[in-house]
Amino acid sequence: MDETAFFFELLGMLVTDPRTGVLLALLAAAAVCDYRTFRIPNLITGGGILFALVYNTVVPPDWRAGWTWAPAGMLLGFGAMLPMYAIGTMGAGDVKLMAMVGAFLGFNATLYALLFCVITAGIAALVFGLRKRVMGRMLANTGAAMRGMLWSAVASGTPRLQPEAMQSVGKLAYGISIALGTTSYLVAQQFNLV
């Protein structure tokens, strides 16, 4: 078998596995919705979480995976993104989308997926800043946020962030970064790169 055929066979195995096939389809739908409307419907995230919890309980991904495998990943994905929602830099749909990813992937794989998503979002933010020519304001906002959190922590013992005090440079659809980052992780995992 030549290498090109082997490459496409491995990619095909990724899509034909019900767990990853459904996840990739839901991620594509979420990315399209987020791009068009800056919203991710609850039908996508809620339905995906429900499917992942039921499917991973009925058909465990590994013989060692107990019933807590999918909920642990879901809670990690949710908990990792919740602080960004709390400070107003991310929407609730993005938090629920990462929880859905966690429910599909389990705890350990969600850690890697989060790393891939953060890198993807960082690249997207750089491209956004350079394309819109707002990089200076983005860096100024970041610096002001860090200084504000530092000084509020020194003064009161609790870091506080006031994003409404900063001038926005625009919106970035983070659901696209979650979709691309998770897909990149799944492909890298399929080829034993992670």
Long-range contacts (C-beta under 8 A, 24 or more apart in sequence): 10-190, 10-191, 11-187, 11-190, 13-190, 14-186, 14-187, 14-190, 18-55, 18-59, 19-52, 19-55, 19-56, 19-59, 19-61, 19-104, 20-104, 20-186, 22-48, 22-51, 22-55, 22-104, 23-48, 23-52, 23-101, 23-104, 23-105, 23-182, 23-186, 24-183, 24-186, 26-100, 27-97, 27-101, 27-178, 27-179, 27-182, 27-183, 28-179, 30-93, 30-97, 30-175, 30-178, 30-179, 31-173, 31-175, 31-176, 31-178, 31-179, 31-180, 33-175, 34-93, 34-94, 34-173, 34-174, 34-175, 34-176, 35-173, 35-175, 35-176, 38-91, 38-171, 38-173, 39-91, 39-93, 40-91, 40-93, 40-94, 40-96, 40-97, 40-175, 41-93, 42-93, 42-96, 44-97, 44-100, 45-93, 45-96, 45-97, 45-99, 45-100, 46-96, 48-100, 48-103, 48-104, 49-74, 49-96, 49-99, 49-100, 49-103, 52-100, 52-103, 52-104, 53-103, 56-103, 56-104, 56-106, 61-106, 65-106, 69-106, 69-107, 70-103, 70-104, 70-106, 71-103, 72-102, 72-106, 72-107, 73-101, 73-102, 73-103, 73-104, 73-105, 73-106, 73-107, 73-109, 73-110, 74-99, 74-100, 74-102, 74-103, 75-99, 75-102, 76-102, 76-107, 76-110, 76-111, 76-114, 77-101, 77-102, 77-103, 77-110, 77-113, 77-114, 78-102, 80-114, 87-161, 87-163, 88-163, 88-164, 89-163, 90-174, 91-174, 93-175, 94-174, 94-175, 94-178, 97-175, 97-178, 98-178, 101-178, 101-182, 105-182, 109-185, 109-189, 112-185, 112-189, 112-194, 113-181, 113-182, 113-185, 115-185, 116-181, 116-182, 116-184, 116-185, 116-188, 117-177, 117-178, 117-181, 117-182, 118-181, 119-181, 120-177, 120-178, 120-180, 120-181, 120-184, 121-172, 121-174, 121-177, 121-178, 121-181, 124-172, 124-176, 124-177, 125-172, 128-170, 128-172, 129-169, 132-169, 132-170, 134-169, 134-170, 137-167, 137-169, 138-169, 141-166, 141-167, 141-169
